[in-house]
Amino acid sequence: MSCANIKNIPLQQLTQEFQALGIEGYRARQVRKWLYQKDATSFDEMTNIARKTRDLLKDYYEITRLTVLKQLTSTDGTIKYVIGLRDGLSIEAVWIPAEGRSTLCVSSQVGCAMGCAFCLTATMGFVRHLEVYEILEQVMTVRRTLPEGQGITNLVFMGMGEPLANTANLYPALEILIDPECFDFSKQHVTVSTCGLADEIQKFGDRTNAKLAISLNATTDVVRSQIMPINKKFPLDKLLSACRSMKLANRDRITFEYVMLKDVNDTMDDAKRLAKLLANMRAKINLLPFNEYPKSHFKRPLDAQIISFQNYLINRGIVTVIRKSRGTDICGACGQLVVCRDVRPDVSTIR
């Protein structure tokens, strides 16, 4: 009999399964604490659960961990992890330390189907969705490698893949990440980024308390369709309408990410159109100067142009931040994540 991966099962379902096996339902919460707070490697470690119950759990469930295949450290302290999956594929996650916080950029898919012209991950194409445990294990795998006193305070779903194309696994993972009895991340410190799946954006506020970031990157449908094929299905009017209709908590804003591409979307006319597009919205803009990589057709704008663009938006009352690129020397910055498909993983499964 094959065993189910216990880290893939939502709490309500796990509780019901336990009850069907004759195990008290509250044991599901106890098991989750062992898995995510104490990083248990076996059911035998769960000493507040009777041995008979632990033996029964071993008959039906497995505890799976992923491991790091490669670890690259940038001169700025950023660390990129290549993490092996059980089927021989691999993904990348990036840990970014900063004063007062540390952020982990996690992936939601192997590869990506969205085909954004400026993104290196797009060259992989879409391979498959990540399962719930593969999303969670990125956090746990990185956490195991960090020295004592260092941790992860913030999560951003800005790695490989389109998170809102994998909602079946994204939302259960978010529930566990935010649950105080599991990872206990603040909902204000978990951000999901999307290239603009308008139909899923409308549901986002009803499904999770995490924050949302929209990868906008252009101010006209002509340009956005050229660099982001998703715009042909969800043009700017549909995208922004979905954003306006999304439920937001008090004082929350939607973050709009704007990758600045030299001579493509960096003119003052673009800045003016951007201000009009986001007028009367609870919005914040992150300007991301393009991170160049070998064979890229795009270039980074001059600093003076980026600052002028920012100043125009600030003067129109829009909170606008220029995001500093981190990990560019290890190809770990935004839009630079890509892995080969033939890296073999070393994974462990414990029952």
C-alpha positions in Angstrom: 0.0 0.0 0.0 1.4 3.4 -1.0 1.4 6.0 1.7 0.0 9.6 1.4 2.4 12.5 1.7 1.1 14.0 5.0 2.4 17.5 4.2 0.1 17.7 1.2 -3.1 17.3 3.2 -5.2 20.3 4.5 -6.2 20.3 8.1 -9.8 19.6 7.7 -9.2 16.6 5.4 -6.4 15.3 7.7 -8.8 15.5 10.7 -11.4 13.6 8.8 -8.9 11.0 7.7 -7.7 10.5 11.3 -11.2 10.1 12.5 -11.9 7.5 9.9 -8.9 5.6 11.1 -10.1 5.8 14.7 -7.7 8.5 15.7 -8.9 11.5 17.6 -9.4 14.5 15.3 -7.4 16.9 17.4 -4.3 14.7 16.8 -4.1 16.3 13.3 -3.2 19.7 14.9 -0.6 18.0 17.1 1.0 16.3 14.1 1.1 19.5 12.2 2.9 21.2 15.1 5.5 18.5 15.0 5.9 18.8 11.2 6.2 22.5 10.8 7.3 23.9 14.2 9.7 21.1 15.2 10.5 19.8 11.8 10.0 16.2 12.8 11.7 13.7 10.6 9.6 10.7 11.8 6.4 9.9 13.6 8.4 8.3 16.3 9.5 11.8 17.4 6.0 12.8 18.2 6.2 11.8 21.8 2.8 13.3 23.0 1.0 10.8 20.7 0.6 7.2 21.8 3.0 4.7 20.2 0.1 2.6 18.9 -1.2 5.7 17.1 2.2 6.6 15.7 2.6 3.1 14.3 -0.8 3.4 12.6 0.2 6.8 11.1 3.3 5.1 9.7 1.1 2.6 7.9 -0.8 5.4 6.1 1.4 8.4 5.8 4.9 9.5 4.9 7.0 12.5 5.9 9.0 13.8 2.9 11.8 16.3 2.9 13.6 17.9 0.1 17.3 18.8 0.0 19.6 21.4 -1.5 21.4 20.4 -4.6 23.4 23.6 -4.9 23.8 26.8 -2.9 25.3 30.0 -4.3 26.1 33.0 -2.1 26.2 36.6 -3.6 28.6 39.3 -2.6 25.6 41.1 -1.0 24.7 38.1 1.2 21.8 36.8 -0.9 21.8 33.0 -1.2 20.3 31.1 -4.1 19.2 27.5 -3.5 18.7 24.9 -6.2 16.3 22.4 -4.5 15.8 18.9 -5.9 12.4 17.3 -6.3 11.5 13.7 -6.1 11.0 13.2 -9.8 14.4 14.5 -10.8 13.4 18.0 -11.5 14.6 21.0 -9.5 13.5 24.5 -8.6 15.2 27.7 -7.2 14.5 29.7 -4.1 16.3 32.8 -3.0 17.0 34.0 0.6 17.5 37.8 0.8 18.8 39.2 4.1 18.3 42.9 5.0 18.4 45.0 8.2 15.5 44.0 10.4 14.1 41.3 8.2 15.0 38.4 5.8 12.9 37.4 2.8 12.6 34.1 1.0 11.5 34.2 -2.6 9.7 30.9 -3.3 8.6 29.2 -6.5 5.1 27.9 -7.3 5.8 25.9 -10.5 8.6 24.1 -12.3 9.1 26.6 -15.2 6.3 28.9 -16.3 3.8 29.0 -19.0 3.2 32.8 -19.1 6.1 33.5 -21.6 7.0 37.0 -20.4 9.6 38.3 -22.8 11.9 39.7 -20.1 11.9 36.7 -17.8 14.6 34.0 -17.9 12.3 31.5 -16.2 10.0 31.7 -19.3 12.7 30.0 -21.4 12.1 26.8 -19.5 8.4 26.7 -20.6 5.9 25.1 -18.2 6.9 21.7 -16.7 4.5 21.1 -13.9 2.8 22.6 -10.8 4.5 22.3 -7.4 2.6 20.3 -4.8 1.7 21.8 -1.4 4.6 20.1 0.3 7.0 21.3 -2.3 6.0 24.9 -1.7 6.3 24.4 2.1 9.6 22.5 1.9 11.3 25.4 0.2 10.8 27.3 3.4 11.8 24.4 5.6 14.8 23.4 3.5 16.3 26.9 3.5 15.5 27.3 7.2 17.6 24.2 8.0 20.6 25.7 6.3 20.6 29.1 8.0 23.0 29.7 10.9 21.5 30.1 14.4 20.1 33.6 14.9 19.1 33.9 11.2 15.7 33.0 9.9 12.9 34.0 7.5 10.5 36.8 8.4 8.9 37.5 5.0 7.8 35.3 2.1 7.3 36.4 -1.5 5.9 34.2 -4.2 8.0 35.8 -6.9 10.2 32.8 -7.9 9.6 30.4 -10.7 6.0 30.0 -12.0 2.7 31.8 -11.9 1.2 31.3 -8.4 -2.4 32.0 -9.4 -2.2 29.3 -12.1 -1.6 26.8 -9.2 -4.3 27.8 -6.8 -5.2 24.2 -5.9 -1.9 24.0 -4.1 -1.2 27.6 -3.4 -4.1 28.3 -1.0 -3.6 25.2 1.2 0.1 26.1 1.4 -0.7 29.7 2.4 -3.1 28.4 5.1 -0.3 26.4 6.6 2.3 29.1 6.3 0.1 31.7 8.1 -1.4 29.3 10.7 0.0 30.3 14.1 0.2 26.5 15.0 2.4 25.8 11.9 4.8 28.4 10.4 3.1 31.4 11.9 4.1 34.0 9.2 2.3 37.3 9.5 -0.3 37.7 6.7 1.3 41.1 6.2 4.6 39.5 5.5 3.4 37.0 2.8 3.0 38.4 -0.7 1.8 36.5 -3.8 2.8 38.0 -7.2 0.8 37.4 -10.4 1.3 38.4 -14.0 -2.3 39.3 -14.2 -4.8 36.4 -14.1 -7.9 38.7 -13.7 -10.3 35.9 -13.0 -8.2 34.6 -10.1 -7.5 38.0 -8.8 -11.2 38.6 -8.1 -11.2 35.4 -5.9 -7.9 36.1 -4.1 -9.2 38.4 -1.3 -11.9 35.8 -0.5 -9.4 32.9 -0.3 -6.5 34.3 1.7 -5.3 37.2 3.8 -1.9 37.3 2.1 -0.9 40.4 0.2 -1.1 40.6 -3.6 1.3 42.1 -6.1 0.5 42.6 -9.8 3.3 42.4 -12.4 2.1 45.3 -14.6 5.1 46.4 -16.6 3.4 48.5 -19.3 0.8 51.3 -19.6 -0.7 50.4 -23.0 -2.2 47.1 -24.3 0.1 47.2 -27.3 3.3 47.2 -25.3 2.0 44.9 -22.6 0.9 42.3 -25.1 4.3 42.4 -26.7 6.2 41.7 -23.5 3.5 39.8 -21.6 1.3 37.4 -23.7 -1.3 37.1 -20.8 -2.4 40.6 -21.7 -4.1 39.3 -24.8 -6.5 37.3 -22.6 -6.7 39.8 -19.8 -6.0 43.3 -21.1 -5.4 46.3 -18.9 -9.1 47.3 -18.4 -10.0 43.8 -17.3 -7.0 43.5 -15.1 -7.5 46.8 -13.3 -11.2 46.2 -13.0 -10.4 42.9 -11.2 -8.0 44.7 -8.9 -10.5 47.4 -8.0 -13.1 44.8 -7.1 -10.8 42.7 -5.0 -11.6 42.8 -1.2 -8.8 44.6 0.7 -8.4 44.8 4.5 -8.2 48.3 6.0 -5.1 50.2 5.0 -4.0 47.5 2.7 -2.7 48.3 -0.8 -2.2 46.3 -4.0 1.4 46.4 -5.0 2.0 47.0 -8.7 5.4 45.8 -9.9 6.8 47.6 -12.9 10.0 46.1 -14.5 11.7 49.0 -16.2 13.0 48.2 -19.7 15.1 50.8 -21.6 13.3 52.4 -24.5 10.3 50.1 -24.0 8.3 51.3 -21.0 10.5 53.9 -19.3 9.4 57.2 -20.8 7.7 60.1 -19.0 4.6 59.4 -21.2 4.6 56.0 -19.6 4.8 57.5 -16.1 1.9 59.8 -16.9 -0.2 57.0 -18.2 0.7 54.8 -15.2 -0.5 57.6 -12.8 -3.8 57.8 -14.7 -4.3 54.0 -14.7 -3.9 53.7 -10.9 -5.8 56.9 -10.0 -8.2 56.4 -7.1 -6.8 53.0 -6.3 -5.2 51.9 -3.0 -1.9 51.2 -4.8 1.8 51.1 -4.3 4.3 50.9 -7.1 7.6 48.9 -7.0 9.9 50.0 -9.8 12.2 47.1 -10.7 15.1 48.2 -13.0 15.6 45.3 -15.4 18.1 42.7 -14.3 20.2 41.9 -17.4 21.3 38.4 -18.2 23.2 36.8 -21.1 21.5 36.9 -24.5 18.7 39.2 -23.1 17.2 41.5 -25.7 16.4 44.1 -23.0 18.5 46.7 -21.2 18.3 48.5 -17.9 17.4 52.2 -18.1 19.8 54.8 -16.9 19.5 55.7 -13.2 18.5 59.3 -14.0 15.6 58.0 -16.0 14.4 55.7 -13.3 14.6 58.4 -10.7 12.7 60.9 -12.9 10.0 58.2 -13.4 9.7 57.7 -9.7 9.6 61.4 -8.8 6.8 62.0 -11.3 4.6 59.3 -9.6 5.5 60.4 -6.1 4.5 64.0 -7.0 1.1 62.6 -8.1 0.6 61.1 -4.6 1.4 57.5 -5.5 3.7 55.6 -3.1 6.6 54.5 -5.4 9.7 52.6 -4.4 12.7 51.7 -6.5 13.5 48.1 -5.5 17.2 47.4 -5.2 18.3 44.3 -7.1 19.9 41.6 -5.0 21.9 38.5 -6.0 22.5 39.6 -9.6 26.0 38.1 -9.6 24.5 34.7 -8.9 21.6 35.1 -11.3 19.3 35.2 -8.3 17.5 38.5 -8.9 14.0 39.0 -10.1 13.4 37.4 -13.5 16.7 35.5 -13.5 15.7 32.1 -12.0 16.1 29.1 -14.3 17.3 25.5 -13.8 18.2 22.5 -16.0 15.8 19.7 -16.0 18.3 16.9 -15.5 19.6 17.7 -12.0 19.0 14.6 -9.9 17.7 15.2 -6.4 18.5 13.6 -3.0 15.3 13.3 -1.1 14.3 11.5 2.0 11.0 9.9 2.9 10.4 8.8 6.5 7.4 6.8 7.8 
